[in-house]
Amino acid sequence: MDLITDFAAWLKSILEQIAQFVMDAVFLVLGWIWSAFVALLDTLGLTSQIDRAGQALDGIPDSVWYFMNMFEIHYGLGVIFAAYGIRFFIRRLPVVG
C-alpha cells in the first residue's frame, strides 16, 4: 500500500511542477505582450493623450462626481460601449451581419 501512496505523491508532485511551468510560461508571454503594447503606445504618442485625459477628469468638481455616481454613469457608459462592441462584432459575422 505504501508503494501506491508513494507513487501517487510522486505523480502529484510531477503534475504540480508541470502546471507551474505552464503557468509561468503563460505569464511570461503575457508580460512580453504587455510590454510590447506599452512600447507601442509610447511610440504612437498616446501616453501623453491619456495623461491629458486624466488631467481633464481631475478637473471635474466633486459635486458632479457625486451625481455621476448617484445616477451610475459609469455603469451606463460601460453598458453602452459593450453594446456598441457587440454590434460591431455581430455585423462582422457573414451570416448575421
C-alpha positions in Angstrom: 0.0 0.0 0.0 2.9 2.4 0.7 4.1 1.8 -2.9 0.8 3.1 -4.3 0.8 6.1 -1.9 4.4 7.0 -2.8 3.7 6.7 -6.5 0.6 8.9 -6.2 2.6 11.5 -4.2 5.4 11.4 -6.8 2.9 11.8 -9.7 1.2 14.6 -7.9 4.5 16.5 -7.5 5.4 16.0 -11.2 1.9 17.3 -12.3 2.3 20.3 -10.0 5.7 21.1 -11.5 4.3 20.8 -15.0 1.3 23.0 -14.1 3.7 25.6 -12.5 5.9 25.6 -15.6 2.9 26.2 -17.9 1.6 29.0 -15.7 5.0 30.6 -15.6 5.3 30.4 -19.4 1.8 31.9 -19.9 2.6 34.8 -17.6 6.0 35.3 -19.3 4.3 35.6 -22.7 1.6 37.9 -21.4 4.3 40.1 -19.8 6.1 40.3 -23.2 2.8 41.2 -24.9 2.0 43.8 -22.3 5.5 45.4 -22.6 5.2 45.5 -26.4 1.7 47.1 -26.1 3.1 49.8 -23.7 6.0 50.4 -26.1 3.6 50.8 -29.0 1.5 53.3 -27.0 4.7 55.2 -26.3 5.7 55.1 -30.0 2.4 56.4 -31.1 2.4 59.2 -28.6 -0.9 58.0 -26.9 0.5 58.1 -23.4 0.5 61.9 -23.4 -3.1 62.0 -24.6 -4.0 59.5 -21.8 -2.3 61.8 -19.3 -4.2 64.8 -20.6 -7.5 62.9 -20.4 -6.6 62.0 -16.7 -5.9 65.7 -16.0 -9.3 66.6 -17.6 -11.1 64.1 -15.4 -9.3 65.6 -12.3 -10.8 68.9 -13.2 -14.4 67.7 -12.7 -15.8 69.0 -9.4 -16.8 66.8 -6.5 -20.5 67.8 -6.9 -20.5 66.5 -10.5 -18.8 63.2 -9.4 -21.5 62.8 -6.7 -24.3 63.0 -9.2 -22.5 60.8 -11.7 -22.1 58.2 -9.0 -25.7 58.6 -7.9 -27.0 58.0 -11.5 -24.4 55.3 -12.1 -23.0 56.9 -15.2 -20.0 54.5 -15.1 -22.3 51.5 -15.3 -24.4 53.1 -18.1 -21.3 54.0 -20.2 -20.0 50.5 -19.8 -23.2 49.0 -21.0 -23.4 51.4 -24.0 -19.8 50.7 -25.0 -20.3 46.9 -24.6 -23.5 47.1 -26.8 -21.6 49.0 -29.5 -18.8 46.5 -29.3 -21.2 43.6 -29.6 -23.0 45.3 -32.5 -19.7 45.8 -34.2 -18.7 42.1 -34.0 -22.1 40.9 -34.9 -22.1 42.9 -38.1 -18.8 41.2 -39.0 -20.4 37.8 -39.0 -21.1 36.7 -42.5 -24.5 35.1 -41.9 -25.9 37.6 -39.4 -24.4 40.9 -40.5 
